[in-house]
Amino acid sequence: MANEKSFLNHTIFLVLDDLSRKRISAVSLLKEYKKGEYLVRQGEIWPHLFYILQGKVVAEKDSAEGRSLIAASFTTGEIFWGLGFFLEDAAMPAALKTTEDTRVVLWTRYDLLPLIHDSGRFSWELAKLAIQRMQQASEILESMTFHPIAVRLARMLIDISSSTSGHRIERDLTLDEMASRLGTTREMVCRLLYKFSDEGLIKITRTEFSIVDADNLLNRAQR
């Protein structure tokens, strides 16, 4: 289990003096969420910054047509925020939802605003983090705009499998969840997975996917 004070080792907090770090710790709130629970729903006002002690959170955006898109994901050791943390009374453009049992540390805008005003170094580190998130969002948008779905699916499979043994991917993501990450439909994901399988690039079983030929998986997806 993660140390409840591990957030103090994050870059944005390491620049603070001991007294400020004690203030940060004193106003923090620890919360636990079960898999599938929401930190906040799309359209709500949520003026918080959070650090993930353990688990995973995704930013899930719903369209008027009823489709969902996973715009970003955050895991243990990462910091993110609600839009209302920076813009008072701004509604959330996407929901924040857990994809596994998750423990987070929360701070409100009102608790951290005095520190942001007083500490230039803290403000600078927070601004750098916000810019990094903007760059990541730009890369996601570029991928979804210019890369075919087959390429995006191939890259997602390779990225997930790179952190596992033997290029195996447990089927803990549903077709709907995979589609949400790629901005497409479950039918398209299913069709492409079996196309990759027929071409000998991946192997599909009831419990997992196995990447048989990672190089050709990405090469063929780009055709």
Sequence and secondary structure as in RCSB ss.txt:
>XXXX:A:sequence
MANEKSFLNHTIFLVLDDLSRKRISAVSLLKEYKKGEYLVRQGEIWPHLFYILQGKVVAEKDSAEGRSLIAASFT
TGEIFWGLGFFLEDAAMPAALKTTEDTRVVLWTRYDLLPLIHDSGRFSWELAKLAIQRMQQASEILESMTFHPIA
VRLARMLIDISSSTSGHRIERDLTLDEMASRLGTTREMVCRLLYKFSDEGLIKITRTEFSIVDADNLLNRAQR
>XXXX:A:secstr
   TTGGGGSHHHHTS HHHHHHHHHT EEEEE TT EEE TT B  EEEEEEESEEEEEEE TTS EEEEEEEE
TT EEE HHHHSTT B SSEEEESS EEEEEEEHHHHHHHHHH HHHHHHHHHHHHHHHHHHHHHHHHHHHS HH
HHHHHHHHHHHTTSGGGEEETTS HHHHHHHHTS HHHHHHHHHHHHHTTSEEE SSEEEES HHHHHHHHT 
